[in-house]
Amino acid sequence: MTVTLSTSSPLKHSATVAIALIMFAAALPRSADAQTRPADSGEWQVPTTVHGHPDLQGNWSNATLTPLQRPAGWEPVLTWDKVTEIETGQAELVARTNAASDPDRAPPPAGGTDPICIDSGTSCYNEVYRAPGDKVAIVNGEPRSSLVMSPTDGRIPSLTDGARQRMIDRGKFRSQFSQYAHPELRPNAERCLVSFGSSAGPPMLPNYWYNNNYTIVQNAHYVMIMAEMVHDVRIIRLSDPEALGEELRPWFGDSRGWYEGNTLVVETTNINSDQEFLGIHPSADRKVTERFTRVDDETMLYEFTIDDPSTYTEPWGGQVPMMALNDRLYEYACHEGNYALSNILSGARYQERLEAENQN
C-alpha cells in the first residue's frame, strides 16, 4: 500500500489506522471498581497475549477527582478523611444536580445556576453534562493529591524564556486576524482535529469533563489506543524502531514502543507544533515517555515524563491510574451536523464586505 502525506496539513492517523480499526472489534469491556494497589500478594499474574506480551487490551478510564497539579499547602499523600470529604462532596453535587426539578420554580438567573465555563462565559455546562470521575487517584495504596509527582512539589515547572517568547510571537501573529475570520485560527477541538485537553496525548491525561475513556488493542507489531474524546487514534509501532523524518509531524507525534518485562514503554517525538498542550505549543525537540503497567485485573498504572528543555525549565511527569471500564465506547460524532464553522466564516466574510463598502 502506498500512502501519500500532505505537507500542508498534519497527518491525523498513520498508515496503519485501517489495521488498528479492524483490530478494534477484538477489544472487550472489563469490569471496574477497584483503585490501584500493588500486585504483591504473589497470587495475581499479569495476563499475556498470544504473542507473549503483557495484555493491556480492553476498555479503560482515567477519570479522577485528583487534580493534575497539587493545590498549595497540600501534602503529596492525602489523609483518608480528606479522601472521604472530596468523594462525598462530589457525590452530593451529583445527587443535588440530578434531583427532580420543581415545575413551579422561578426562572434561573442569567448565565444559569453555578455554571462551569470553558472560556469567559460563552461555553458553559452544568453537572448533567460532566463525568469527571468520582474517586481520588490511589497509587501504591497512597491517595494522591496530584497526578504530577515530579518535581516533588507536584507542580508543572516554569516555562523557559524561549517558550514565553514563542507564546508572545504566536499571539502577535493571531492578533492580525479577527477571532472568527480564518478556519486555521479556530481551536483544533472545535474543528474536530484533536480533543480539547490532552485526552489522546501524549501524555494521556484526564480532561475533568467527560469522555475520559479508552480502548487498547494489541498485536505482535502494533498497539492501538483509541481515545473516546473525538475518537482520536494513536498507533504505536513496536517492530519499527526507526523514527520518522524530521519533516513528518503527525497529530500525537511519532510513537515507538517496546516491552520491559510487564511494562509497555512508549517514546514519542515529532509532535505537531499546532498541538497545543496546557496553553503552550511544543518545541520541535519535545520527547514524551510513557509507561503502561498492569497492576491487577482492574487496574493499569500509566506513567509519563515530558522532556522539553526549550519549553520547561526541567523535565516533569506523573502517574495516573487507569481503571477497567465495564462498558462500551461509542463513536464521538464530533462533526455530525456541525454547521457552525461555515456560518462563522460566512459571517466574517459578510462583515468584511460591509467594512469595504463603508470605505468606498
N, C-alpha and C positions, 0 to 999 in steps of 0.2 A: 504494500500500500504506500502511495506517495502522498505526503501532506505538504502543502504549501503554506508558509507562515507569512502573514501580512506584517510589514514593519510599521504600518501606520496605526495599528491598534493592538492592544495587549491580547495575548492568547489566553483564553479562559481555561481551556482544558487541553491536556496533552493528547498525543495521537492515540493513546491507549484508553481514552474515555469509553469508547464503544465496548471494549473488552470489559472494562470495570462495570459498566451498567448492566451487561449481561450477567456478570457475577453477582450483582446486587440482589438478584432474586434469591440467592442462597442464604442471605442474612436472615436469621431467625430472631425474634424478640426474646428477651430474657426477663426474669422477674427481678425486682429491685426494691429493697427496703433498707439494706444494711449501709453502714458507714464504714470507712476504711479502717482496717486493722491488719497488722502484720500476720502473714500465714506462718506462724512459728510453732504450731502445735505438732508439726511433723505428720499430720494426717492428710492435709489438703495438698494435692499435686496439681501443678499447672497443666491444664489440658494442652494437647498439641494437635496441629493439623496433620493431614495425611503426609505432608512434606516434612514433618518433624519440627516445625516452628511453633513457638508459643501461640496458642489460639486466642486471638483478640477479637474474633468475629462476633457480630451481633449488634444490637442497638444499645446506645449508651446516652447518659445525660450528665452534663456538668453544671446543672442548675444548683445554685447555692446562695445562702444568705451571707456568706463570708465575703467582705469587700476585697477588691484587688489589692488596695493599699491599706496599711494599718492605721487606724484612727489615732490621732495624737493622744498620748497618755496611756494607751493600751499596752498590755504585755503581749508577747508573742503567742502565749497559750491562754485561752480563756478559762475562767472557772466554770464549773458545771452549773452554778447558779446563774451566771451570765448567759450561758447557752440556753437555759430554760427561759430566761427573760426574753432573749432575741426570738426564739422559736415560738414562744407563746404570743408575743406581740404580733408576729406575722400571721399566726393562726387567727387571732382576734380580728385583725384587719380584714382578712379574707372573709370571715364569718359576718362581719359588720357590713361589708360592701356587697355580700351575696344575700343579705336579708331581704325579705319581701318588702316592696315599696308601699308606702301609704298612698292610695289613689287620690286622697284629698289634700296631699301635701302642697305647700306653696312652690312656685317655680324656683329653680336653683338660681344662685347669683350668676352674674355674667362671668364666663370662664369656667363654670361648673363648680362642683364641690371638691376641694382638695385635689385638683388635677395634678398629674405628673407630666411635665412638659419636656420634650426633647430639646426645643430651642427657646426662643424668647417668649413663647406663649401661643404660637400658632399651631403647634402639633402636640396636642395633649391627650393623655389617656387616663383611665381610672383602673382600679384593680380588676375589673371584669376582663380586661384585655391582657393583663400581665400574668406571667407564670415564672417568677424569678427563682422558685425553689422554696422549700420550707425547712431546710436543715442547715446547720452550721457545718462547714467542712471539717472533717476529722481525719487526720493523717497520723499513722502510727499511734493511735489511741489518744492523740492530742487534738482538742478542739482549737482550731487556728483562728487568730484574729485577723489574718490577712492571707491572701494567696501568695503574694510576694514574700519570699523568705530570704532572698539575697539581693541587696545588702541586708544585714541583720536587723536594721530598723524597719524593715517591711515597706519601705518607700522606694518609688522609682527614682533613680539617680537624676541629678540635674542635667539639663541639656548643655552641650558644648556651645562655645561662641559661634562656631560654624553652623550648628543646627539652628540657632536663633537667627542667624543671618539668612539662612535658607527660608525660614518662615517669613521674614520681612520681605525678601525678594519675591516670594510667591504671592504675598499679599499685595505688593505693588503691581504685579502683573494682573492679578484678578481685578484690581480696582479700576482698570481701564474699561471694564465692561459692566453693564448692568447685571445684577444678580440673576435676572431671568432672560438674558439676551442670547446665550450660547449653550448648546447642548453639552459641550465638553466641560462647562462650568457647573452644571448641576451635579449634586452629590452622586457618587458611584452607586450607593444603595438605592437612591431614587430611580436611577437608570437600570436597576436590576443587574448590575455587573458583578458586584460583590456585596456581601451583607454589611449593614452598619455594625459598628463594634469590630470584633475580631473573632467571629464565630468559627470561620474556617481556618483562620490563622495564616501563617504561623506567627505567634503562638495561638492556639485554640483556647479562647477564654470565654467564660460566660458573659452574656450581654446584660443580664439582670432585668430583662424584659420578657422575652418569650422565645420559643423555638430553640432551646438550648440542647438539642438532641442530635445524635449522630448515628450513622450506620458504618460499620467497618467490615470489609470483605478482603480476604487474602487468597492468593495462590502462590505458586512457587517463586514467581518473579516480581509480583507487584502487591502493594497494599492500597486499597481504595478507601478513602474516608469521605463520606458524603455528609455535609452539614445540613440540617433541616432548614436553617435560615438561608433563604434564596437558593436552596438546593445546590449550594456550591460543592464542587467535587475536587478533591486532591488526589493525585496519582503519585504514589511513592515507588520509585524504581529500586528494586533490590539487586538485580543482576547486571546493572549497567552503572559502574562506578564513575564513569567519565561525566564531568559536569557539562552543562550546556555552554555554548559560546557566550561571551560577554554581552553580545548584542541581543540575545534572546532573554526576555524578562517577562514571563507569563504571570498572570494573576496567581498568587500564592507561591510564586517562586519555583525554583527547581529543587525538588525534594528527592534525596537519595537515602536509602535506609539499609540497615544491616542488623543482625541479631547478636546481642551479647548475652549469652545464657538465656534467661527467660524474659529479656527486655528487648523491645524493638527500639533502636536508636535511629533517629532521622535527622539529617543535616540539610538545611535549606539555605540556598544562596540565590542570586539573580532575582530578587524580589522586585516587582514592578514599582517604579518610583511614584506612580499615581495611587498606589495602595496605601492610603493614609492609615496610621496606627496611633491611637491616643493623641490625635491632634497634630502629629508630625509625620512628614513623609520620610521614608527610609533613605539612607545613603546607599550608594552603589555597592558598598562593601559589607552590608549587613549580613550576618550569619545567625540563624536560629537553630539551636539544637534541642530536639525533643526526645523524651524517653517515655515509652508506654510499657507498663509492667502490671500484669495481672496479680492482684493481691489475694483474691478469693473468687468464688463463683459469682459474686455480686458486685465486685469492685475492681477497677483498674486505676492505678496511680499514673497521672500524667504530669511530667516534669518538663520545664522549659528553661532555656538560657538564651538571652539576647546579647549578642556581641556586635556592637556597632560603635566603634570608637569615634567616628565622625559625628555621631548624634548624642551619645550619652557619655558622661564622664567616667563611667565604669560599667562592666557587664552586669546584668541583673537577671533574675529569674524567680521561679516559684514552683509550687506544687498544687495540683488541682485533682481531687478525687472525682472519678467518673463512675457513676452508678449504673448498673444494668437496668435497662428500661423494658418493662413488660408491656410493650405497646408497639404499634406500627408507626412508621413515619410516612406521611403523605406528601404529595407534591406541594411545594410552596409556589403557587402560581403568581409570581410577582408581577408579570406584565399582562396578566389576563384582564382585559377591559381597562387597561391603563391608558387613558386618553389625555391625561393631564399634561404630559410633556409637550405634545403637539400644540395644545391650547396655550400653554405658557409661551412657547416660541412664537406662535402666530400673534399673540398679544404684544410681544416685544416688537415684532415687525410692524404692527399697526401703529404702535407708539412712535417708532422711528419715522414712519411716513407722515404722521401728524407734525412731528418736530420739523421735518424737512419742508412741509407746506408752510409752516409758520415763518420759516426763514426766508421764503420767497416773497 
